[in-house]
Amino acid sequence: MSIRPIVAACSAALLLGLSPLTYAATPAATAPASPAPATTAATPLQTLLANVPPPDLDARSWLVLDMTSGEILAEHNAHEQEAPASLTKLMTAYLTFKALKDGTIKLDQTVHESDKAWKTGGSRMFIDPRVPVSVNDLLLGMIVQSGNDAAMTLAQTVAGSTSAFVAMMNRQAQQWNLKGTHFMDPTGLPDPGHHTTAYDLSVIASHIIRDFPADYARYFKVKEFTYNHITQPNRVSLLFTDPSVDGMKTGYTAQAGYCMITSAQRPFPNGPRRVLTVVMGTPSERARGQESQVLLNWAFQNFDDITLATPGKPLLTAPVWKGTSNKVGLGSTVPIVITVPRGMGKEIQTKVVRPDPLVAPIRAGQRIGQLDVSLAGKPVATYPVTAIEAIPEAGLFGRAWDSLRLLIK
């Protein structure tokens, strides 16, 4: 296998503070057609990240996720089943956002609270069952005030009944392969069959932020909400003390303890970084805020995010045979970002491995090889490389001429 440097890719790598990107050609083969999301060699990368000692937290289980790269930076008992309390409402919010996107409900739609929702115990937004309430207010009441009456009313509005909505919750959990999760209601009130894990909650929270960014920004950063002449503050305490925090959700029952999921975004020279923390089973309301802050600061202070590829921008340009163009840009359909311990970004080396020769037709987004990433000479991750643009097949004369050239080559 021959390896030769690609000038444009080297320049981009140097701007990022990386070692030069190299290219390796492999014998021609049928390239996979699917523009699949990046797949990382998780074990060596997690081993590398584990070299940074995590903080010691007073919590039964916890997890910290770098959402920019998708890497779990550290965790403790993250797959142990726990009672989620009102963290359950994240799934209720996700399915409501999905129903709004699908058009089955509307933000300005008004509904009446059912008798079942009115009788639900726990935290409330204090809906008056005699007065219609909008879906928008119900979302604010559930997310900001953690109202169980709001969650029940949203569930019945989205699915027609609470039982049908719970079935939707569990189907969505199965689609995301959340093996430690099973829901019994939309609120998180105690039930022996109602459980999840810190890891599964990080998946649900991440889907809200990524799939519905406008809804996330609209509802989860609201610090207080007034309904029925009653003002209640958002229980995510870090919204009031850390300006980088822009959501997420808290929960408490005697069984669950004090729980909190927090998301924060901070600026860095290589671009903004978003970190998500899940803290479950802390002994007090104060502790859940303190431990979440410790995790956020630890994640931002001890790691760097290095951007390896930007969607639509080629990592290199490769020659094409028998096509309407004699070259194609190779890159990624999704951002490729890798998290490394602070200061180790300059030790990253990248190499594009692709079939040679490349023969048209080539589809935009077609996978053509891979980007191999190593750190200090040790492989840490592999990501798909795809065609940036389509290259149609050339006419009869062009194909014949390139066939002759390939024979000579």
C-alpha positions in Angstrom: 0.0 0.0 0.0 1.5 3.3 -1.0 1.1 6.5 1.0 1.6 10.0 -0.3 0.7 13.4 1.2 -2.1 15.5 -0.1 -1.2 19.2 -0.1 -4.7 20.6 0.5 -5.4 18.1 3.3 -2.1 18.9 4.9 -2.8 22.6 4.9 -6.2 22.0 6.6 -4.6 19.7 9.1 -1.9 22.2 10.0 -4.5 24.9 10.6 -6.2 22.6 13.1 -2.8 21.9 14.8 -2.8 18.3 13.6 -0.1 16.2 12.0 -0.4 16.1 8.2 -3.2 14.0 6.7 -2.0 11.3 4.4 -3.7 9.2 1.8 -3.4 5.5 1.1 -4.9 3.9 -2.0 -6.3 0.4 -1.9 -7.1 -1.8 -4.9 -10.4 -1.0 -6.6 -13.4 -2.4 -4.8 -17.1 -1.9 -4.6 -17.6 1.1 -2.2 -20.4 0.9 0.3 -23.3 3.0 -0.9 -24.7 4.0 2.5 -23.6 7.4 3.9 -23.5 6.0 7.4 -22.8 8.1 10.4 -19.2 8.0 11.8 -18.2 4.8 13.6 -15.4 5.1 16.1 -13.1 2.5 17.4 -14.5 3.1 20.9 -12.2 0.9 23.0 -8.8 2.6 22.3 -10.3 6.1 22.4 -12.1 5.4 25.7 -8.9 4.0 27.1 -7.1 7.2 26.1 -9.9 9.4 27.7 -9.8 7.3 30.9 -6.2 8.4 31.5 -7.8 11.7 32.8 -8.9 10.9 36.4 -12.6 11.7 36.8 -14.0 13.6 39.8 -15.3 11.8 42.9 -19.1 12.5 43.0 -21.6 12.0 45.7 -24.1 10.3 43.4 -25.3 6.7 42.8 -24.8 7.0 39.1 -23.6 9.6 36.7 -22.3 10.3 33.1 -20.7 13.1 31.3 -21.0 13.3 27.5 -19.2 15.6 25.0 -22.0 16.2 22.6 -19.8 17.8 20.0 -17.9 14.6 19.4 -20.4 12.1 20.8 -17.8 10.7 23.3 -18.6 9.7 26.8 -15.8 11.3 28.8 -16.5 9.4 32.1 -19.2 7.5 33.8 -20.1 5.7 37.1 -22.8 3.0 37.2 -24.2 4.5 34.0 -26.0 1.3 33.0 -27.4 0.6 36.5 -31.2 0.9 36.6 -32.5 3.8 38.6 -35.9 5.4 39.3 -35.8 8.5 37.0 -38.5 10.6 38.8 -39.3 13.7 36.6 -36.4 13.1 34.3 -39.1 10.9 32.6 -40.6 14.0 31.3 -37.8 14.3 28.7 -39.3 11.4 26.8 -42.7 13.0 27.2 -41.3 16.3 25.8 -39.6 14.4 22.9 -42.8 12.7 21.8 -44.7 16.0 22.1 -42.1 17.8 19.9 -42.3 15.0 17.4 -46.1 15.3 17.3 -45.8 19.0 16.7 -43.3 18.4 13.8 -45.6 15.8 12.3 -48.6 18.2 12.6 -50.8 15.9 14.7 -51.0 18.7 17.3 -50.5 22.4 17.2 -48.8 24.8 19.7 -51.8 27.1 19.9 -54.2 24.2 20.2 -56.2 24.3 23.4 -57.4 21.3 25.4 -59.1 20.7 28.7 -57.4 18.8 31.6 -58.9 15.4 32.2 -60.1 14.3 35.6 -57.2 11.8 35.7 -54.6 14.5 35.0 -56.2 16.7 37.6 -56.0 14.0 40.3 -52.3 13.2 39.5 -50.2 13.9 42.6 -46.7 15.5 42.9 -45.5 18.8 41.3 -48.1 20.7 39.4 -48.5 23.7 37.1 -52.0 24.1 38.6 -54.2 23.8 35.6 -57.9 24.7 36.1 -59.8 21.9 34.5 -62.6 24.3 33.7 -60.3 26.5 31.6 -58.7 25.4 28.3 -54.9 25.4 28.2 -52.7 25.6 25.2 -50.1 23.0 24.2 -47.4 25.8 24.4 -48.3 26.5 28.1 -48.4 22.8 28.8 -44.9 22.4 27.5 -43.7 25.3 29.7 -45.6 23.9 32.7 -44.0 20.5 32.2 -40.4 21.6 31.4 -40.0 24.7 33.6 -42.4 23.8 36.5 -42.1 20.0 36.2 -45.9 19.8 36.4 -47.3 16.3 36.5 -50.7 17.6 35.5 -49.1 19.1 32.4 -47.3 15.9 31.5 -50.5 13.9 31.8 -52.5 16.4 29.7 -49.8 16.4 27.0 -49.8 12.6 26.9 -53.5 12.4 26.4 -53.4 15.2 23.8 -50.7 13.5 21.8 -51.9 9.9 22.0 -55.5 10.0 23.0 -54.9 8.2 26.3 -52.2 7.8 28.9 -51.8 4.1 28.2 -51.4 4.7 24.4 -48.8 7.4 25.2 -46.8 5.1 27.5 -46.8 2.5 24.7 -45.3 5.2 22.4 -42.7 6.0 25.1 -41.6 2.4 25.3 -41.6 1.9 21.5 -39.3 4.9 21.2 -37.0 3.6 23.9 -36.8 0.3 22.0 -36.0 2.0 18.7 -33.1 3.7 20.4 -32.0 0.4 22.0 -32.4 1.7 25.5 -32.1 -1.7 27.2 -32.3 -0.4 30.8 -35.5 1.7 30.3 -39.1 0.9 30.8 -41.8 3.5 31.3 -45.1 3.1 33.2 -46.4 6.8 33.0 -45.4 10.1 31.4 -44.5 11.8 34.7 -42.0 9.6 36.6 -44.1 9.0 39.8 -42.8 5.9 41.7 -43.7 2.6 40.2 -41.7 -0.7 40.5 -41.8 -1.2 36.7 -40.6 2.4 35.9 -36.9 2.6 35.5 -34.0 3.8 33.3 -30.3 4.4 33.4 -27.9 7.5 33.3 -26.7 6.3 29.9 -30.3 5.9 28.5 -31.2 9.3 29.8 -28.2 10.8 28.0 -29.5 9.3 24.8 -33.0 10.8 25.3 -31.6 14.2 26.2 -29.2 14.2 23.2 -32.0 13.4 20.8 -34.0 16.4 22.1 -31.1 18.8 21.6 -30.1 17.3 18.1 -33.5 16.5 16.7 -35.4 19.6 18.0 -32.8 22.3 18.5 -35.3 25.2 18.2 -37.7 23.6 20.7 -34.8 22.9 23.1 -33.7 26.5 22.9 -37.3 27.8 23.3 -38.3 25.9 26.4 -35.4 24.5 28.4 -33.6 27.7 29.1 -36.7 29.5 30.5 -35.9 30.4 34.2 -39.5 30.8 35.4 -43.1 30.5 34.2 -46.3 32.0 35.5 -49.6 30.1 35.0 -52.9 30.6 36.7 -51.3 33.5 38.6 -48.7 31.2 40.1 -45.0 31.8 39.3 -42.6 28.9 39.7 -38.8 28.9 39.0 -37.0 26.4 36.9 -35.4 23.8 39.2 -32.3 23.5 37.1 -30.3 25.7 39.5 -27.3 26.1 37.2 -29.4 28.2 34.8 -29.1 30.9 37.4 -25.4 30.5 38.3 -23.6 29.3 35.1 -24.2 31.4 32.0 -23.1 28.5 29.7 -25.9 26.3 30.9 -29.0 26.4 28.7 -31.2 23.5 30.1 -32.2 20.5 30.9 -34.3 18.8 33.7 -34.4 17.8 37.3 -36.2 15.1 39.2 -36.8 13.9 42.8 -38.6 11.2 44.6 -37.6 9.5 47.9 -36.6 6.4 45.8 -34.7 8.3 43.1 -33.0 10.8 45.3 -32.1 14.2 43.7 -31.3 14.0 40.0 -30.4 16.5 37.3 -29.5 16.5 33.6 -27.6 19.6 32.5 -26.4 20.8 29.1 -23.9 23.7 28.6 -22.2 25.2 25.6 -18.9 27.2 25.9 -16.8 28.8 23.3 -13.3 27.5 22.4 -10.7 28.4 19.8 -11.6 25.4 17.7 -15.4 26.2 18.0 -18.1 25.8 20.6 -18.3 22.7 22.7 -21.5 21.2 24.2 -21.3 19.0 27.2 -24.2 17.0 28.8 -24.2 15.7 32.3 -26.5 13.2 34.0 -26.4 13.0 37.8 -28.7 10.5 39.6 -29.2 9.7 43.3 -27.6 12.6 45.1 -28.5 13.2 48.7 -29.9 16.8 48.4 -31.1 19.5 46.0 -27.9 21.4 46.6 -25.7 18.4 45.9 -27.2 17.7 42.5 -26.4 21.2 41.4 -22.9 21.1 42.9 -22.0 17.7 41.4 -23.3 18.7 38.0 -21.2 21.9 38.1 -18.1 19.8 39.0 -18.7 17.5 36.0 -19.2 20.3 33.6 -16.1 22.2 34.7 -14.0 19.0 34.6 -15.2 18.1 31.1 -14.5 21.6 29.7 -11.1 22.0 31.5 -9.5 18.6 30.8 -10.4 17.9 27.2 -10.1 19.4 23.7 -12.4 18.9 20.7 -10.5 18.6 17.4 -12.5 19.0 14.2 -11.3 16.6 11.5 -13.9 17.2 8.9 -16.7 19.7 8.1 -19.7 18.6 6.1 -19.3 19.6 2.4 -15.6 20.5 2.7 -13.3 17.9 1.0 -10.5 16.3 2.9 -8.8 15.7 -0.4 -9.5 15.6 -4.1 -9.2 12.2 -5.8 -8.9 11.3 -9.5 -11.9 9.8 -11.2 -12.0 7.6 -14.3 -14.8 7.3 -16.9 -16.7 10.3 -15.5 -17.9 13.7 -16.7 -15.3 15.1 -14.3 -11.8 13.7 -13.7 -11.8 14.4 -10.0 -14.0 14.2 -6.9 -13.9 15.8 -3.5 -13.9 13.3 -0.6 -15.1 14.3 2.8 -17.9 13.6 5.2 -21.7 14.2 5.3 -21.5 14.8 9.1 -19.1 16.7 11.3 -16.2 14.6 12.4 -14.9 15.7 15.8 -12.7 13.8 18.2 -12.2 14.5 21.9 -8.7 14.1 23.3 -7.1 15.0 26.7 -6.1 18.6 26.8 -3.0 19.4 24.8 -2.9 16.2 22.8 -4.5 17.5 19.6 -1.1 18.1 17.9 -0.3 14.4 18.2 -3.3 13.4 16.1 -2.5 11.9 12.7 -5.0 11.2 10.0 -5.0 9.0 6.8 -7.6 8.6 4.1 -7.8 5.0 2.8 -9.8 4.6 -0.4 -10.2 2.4 -3.5 -7.9 3.2 -6.5 -8.9 3.6 -9.3 -12.2 5.4 -8.7 -14.6 4.7 -11.6 -17.8 6.7 -12.4 -20.6 6.8 -11.8 -20.2 8.1 -8.2 -23.2 9.3 -6.1 -23.1 12.3 -3.8 -22.8 10.9 -0.3 -21.5 7.5 -1.5 -19.1 6.0 0.9 -15.6 5.8 -0.6 -13.1 4.6 1.9 -12.4 5.8 5.4 -10.5 8.2 7.6 -8.1 6.5 10.0 -7.2 8.5 13.1 -4.2 7.7 15.3 -2.7 9.5 18.3 1.0 9.2 19.0 1.1 6.4 16.5 -1.7 4.4 18.0 -5.0 3.9 16.2 -7.9 5.5 18.0 -10.8 5.9 15.6 -12.1 5.3 12.0 -14.8 7.3 10.2 -16.5 6.9 6.8 -15.3 9.1 3.9 -17.9 10.0 1.2 -18.1 11.7 -2.1 -18.9 15.4 -1.8 -20.6 15.6 -5.2 -22.0 13.3 -7.8 -19.8 12.3 -10.8 -22.0 10.9 -13.7 -20.7 8.4 -16.1 -19.0 9.9 -19.2 -20.1 9.3 -22.8 -19.0 6.4 -24.9 -15.8 8.1 -26.2 -14.8 9.3 -22.7 -15.3 5.9 -21.2 -13.3 4.3 -24.0 -10.5 6.7 -23.7 -10.2 6.2 -20.0 -10.3 2.5 -20.4 -7.3 2.7 -22.7 -5.5 5.0 -20.2 -6.2 2.5 -17.3 -4.7 -0.3 -19.4 -1.5 1.8 -19.9 -1.5 2.8 -16.2 
